Amino acid sequence: MNTVGTAPSTAPPAVGRALAVVLSLLTVFGPISMDLYLPVLPALTGELRAATSTAQLTITACLLGLALGQLVAGPLSDRFGRRRPLLVGVVAYVAVSLLCAVSPTVETLVAARFVQGLAGGVGVVIAQAAGRDLYSGGRLLRYYGRLTVLGGLAAVVGPVIGGQLAAVTDWRGIFVFLAAVGAAILIACLLVFRETLPAERRVSGGLAQTGRDMHRLLSDRVFLGAVLVTGFVNAALFAYLSGATFVLQGVYGLSPQGYSYAFGLNSLGFMVFGFTAGRTSERWSVQGTLLAGIVMCGAGAGGLVATAVLHLPLVVVLVSLVTLVSGVAVTTPPATSLALADHPDIAGTASSLLGVARFAFGGLAAPLVGLGAGVAPLALVTVTAAALGALAHAAAVRRPAHVAAVRRPAPSPTPTADVEPGLTPAGR
């Protein structure tokens, strides 16, 4: 069995079910912010009298904000603990979501979306870092598998929910809904979330130490490779989330509700394959699971290329998108585990760099699908991203077996049962 991570010097604290749920909820911050309003993006474009490429900048701005927010919040949480930065980020998220709802111009909305992304990124990175505080070995792999399912499910189900909301409200009402979601998560954090990083395990040294930590991480070949793979496959995912709106509604004539049902199919694939990937990485091979996910991404993108060239029917597009999205789900648990395995002392900083890759690469890819018409732009962006992910894996992640084998966790001074996230031994 390949497992990931080294055990901390003391036994990990017991994780109650409520805390596990809150950590999971934090994962939906970024994805649901990014794409809940995608079904009404064409209507938003018309109401604000914006060009399609300009309206898609509201997606790019949120993605770049999510990346920068994680880059800032990760090192801060390593230094000051997880709870304080988290609460500040959630409060800011609620306020700026309301600002998005009242934006009078597309330029104002783009700026507000960037700040919304900054605030949302805090929850995403702290969910990952807190998991590294609490778990190791097989439990860590299963935890990241669940985060993959929930984060990706939010990204895929977001348009489904948005499509249903579009039947009763406009795009401004959808941002009010996001503010309400943020308020609910804030209440949950205040009631449940307790500090997971004790003072004695925090880093010090300010910006200079942060710079040294980042240099250490980026000098690690496997870490860098895992970050690049994560960035490239998520570039394909976010290009799909941005471009599928116009492909499925503009080219194939689906209504906002029909579009949301098409995304529901992808949500099923993401759930199944994301959950399976966490288990497969633990029981079979971290490296093998990662490679399988990259191959799936390439196959899905190849189907879109074939559709663009041969003008294939809607069913081929849907199958290709499911394969692409499921491939991203398969890559995430092993890539995250490989990246954080050797760096438990700076898990926040390591998680932030993963987040930067995930959302910055996605933010750069998303507007590219708006530069042309039809299926071709989406096909070209996704197949290029999948190919670059495969190159990153071959060049940096894959190593000889005696080097690449992920360490088993060292024995903890106080033995603990390998329980499921959210369950203490007494809770079985």
Buried (B, 14 or more C-beta within 10 A) or exposed (E): EBBBBBBBEEEBBBBBBEBBBBBBBBBBBBBBBBBBBBBBBBBBBEEBEBEBBBBBBBBBBBBBBBBBBBBBBBBBBBBBBBBEBBBBBBBBBBEBBBBBBEBEEBEBBBBBBBBBBBBBBBBBBBBBBBBBBBBBBBBBBBBBBBBBBBBBBBBBBBBBBBBBBBEEEBBBBBBBBBBEBBBEBBEBBEEBBEBBBEEEBBBEEEEEBBEEBBEBBEEBEBBBBBBBBBBBBBBBBBBBBBBBBBBBBBBBEBBBBBBBBBBBBBBBBBBEBBBBBBBBBBEEBBBEBBBBBBBBBBBBBBBBBBBBEEEBEBEBBBBBBBBBBBBBBBBBBBBBBBBBBBBBBBBBBBBBBBBBBBBBBBBBBBBBBBEEEBBBBBBBBBBBBBBBBBBBBEEBBBEEEEEBEBEBBEEBEEEBEBBBBBBBEEEE
